[in-house]
């Protein structure tokens, strides 16, 4: 027990030694992480966070979710609030879908089986990030040898949502909202408390600061991995497992052709452990397991690569 308790202390001591011995790597990793947060994540996520909080507080979920209910409600059996959670995860990017899932479960707006099923598919890279950064790097890796349209990458990334949700529903006992409760009970419930704009803004900023901290920490880790491991598939996967964007950039630079496209898609689907910690930071409900979330993201990354293989080599 004593040895086990000393392991975290020894690990932190080793990290401190690395920071002191390689200050340039630490500085470069921190700089990249904070620039990524400031230039991309903050302007992309903060407005969506504020709007999501206000929409929930004003009981306006049904208006935004209404266009998705005929599709996701019928295909997956989701409630109106469940459709809103799924829309947040697909359109807004990490970690807003997980935050909406946790918040709605805490407020009693969705059931626990529905929340667990949604949590498995709650986090995706946003379409803006996919069409911009991911596609630019994927085409850089592909070069002139391979034609790579956006729809094939997008379909590979988003299509696994449906089989994953069905599998999660069976594992967590969710077979559709009609079999659990009436949509009146969970589809039109109101939040427990409302808050003004300034409170929504402060809550969102507080969360964004935490996300920036995680991005900085894992960007430093990715910088060390880049420096200590020779360029190749193994090092790219390690870097991508730490921080998604750095891993995608490394794959585009070190793995030309199809060998670089699949690690790029793998990284975008998994989200890196930086994304895992971001999701953990917004998950307040004990009924949602971060360990299960990691397993679902690994499955998502493998399925995305499988779908892309089908699209490219059919």
HELIX and SHEET records of a PDB file:
HELIX    1   1 UNK A    2  UNK A   21  1                                  20    
HELIX    2   2 UNK A   23  UNK A   36  1                                  14    
HELIX    3   3 UNK A   37  UNK A   41  3                                   5    
HELIX    4   4 UNK A   42  UNK A   57  1                                  16    
HELIX    5   5 UNK A   61  UNK A   68  1                                   8    
HELIX    6   6 UNK A   69  UNK A   73  3                                   5    
HELIX    7   7 UNK A   74  UNK A   76  1                                   3    
HELIX    8   8 UNK A   80  UNK A   92  1                                  13    
HELIX    9   9 UNK A   96  UNK A  106  1                                  11    
HELIX   10  10 UNK A  112  UNK A  120  1                                   9    
HELIX   11  11 UNK A  127  UNK A  129  1                                   3    
HELIX   12  12 UNK A  130  UNK A  134  3                                   5    
HELIX   13  13 UNK A  135  UNK A  142  1                                   8    
HELIX   14  14 UNK A  150  UNK A  158  1                                   9    
HELIX   15  15 UNK A  160  UNK A  172  1                                  13    
HELIX   16  16 UNK A  177  UNK A  179  5                                   3    
HELIX   17  17 UNK A  183  UNK A  187  1                                   5    
HELIX   18  18 UNK A  197  UNK A  228  1                                  32    
HELIX   19  19 UNK A  233  UNK A  242  1                                  10    
HELIX   20  20 UNK A  244  UNK A  254  1                                  11    
HELIX   21  21 UNK A  258  UNK A  270  1                                  13    
HELIX   22  22 UNK A  272  UNK A  282  1                                  11    
HELIX   23  23 UNK A  290  UNK A  312  1                                  23    
END                                                                             
